[in-house]
């Protein structure tokens, strides 16, 4: 029969990562579609320049 683990607190390193991910960081706000659009446009530009 498996042993039951006692519930304990998370390690301090994990707690820091969890609080960091929930904090709001200041900076440039970018729409979710913008990185995809930028990647597609860069790909098109590279292909177009290669064909010249």
C-alpha positions in Angstrom: 0.0 0.0 0.0 1.5 3.4 -1.0 2.4 5.8 1.8 0.5 9.0 2.1 2.6 12.1 1.9 2.2 14.8 4.4 1.1 18.1 2.9 3.9 20.6 3.3 4.8 24.1 2.1 6.3 24.6 -1.3 10.1 25.3 -1.4 11.1 29.0 -1.4 12.4 28.8 -5.0 9.0 27.7 -6.4 7.2 30.3 -4.3 9.3 33.1 -5.9 8.5 31.9 -9.4 4.8 31.7 -8.7 4.6 35.2 -7.3 6.7 36.6 -10.1 4.4 35.1 -12.7 1.4 36.7 -11.1 2.9 40.2 -10.8 2.2 42.8 -13.5 5.4 43.9 -15.2 5.7 47.4 -16.6 6.6 47.7 -20.3 5.3 47.7 -23.8 1.9 46.0 -24.2 1.7 44.0 -27.4 -1.4 42.4 -28.8 -1.4 38.6 -29.0 -1.5 38.6 -32.9 1.5 41.0 -33.3 4.3 38.4 -32.9 2.6 36.1 -35.4 2.1 39.0 -37.9 5.7 40.1 -37.5 7.0 36.6 -38.1 4.9 36.2 -41.2 5.9 39.5 -42.6 9.6 38.8 -41.9 9.3 35.5 -43.7 7.7 37.1 -46.7 10.4 39.8 -46.8 13.2 37.3 -46.6 11.7 35.2 -49.4 11.1 38.3 -51.5 14.7 39.6 -51.0 16.0 36.1 -51.9 14.2 36.1 -55.2 15.6 39.5 -56.3 
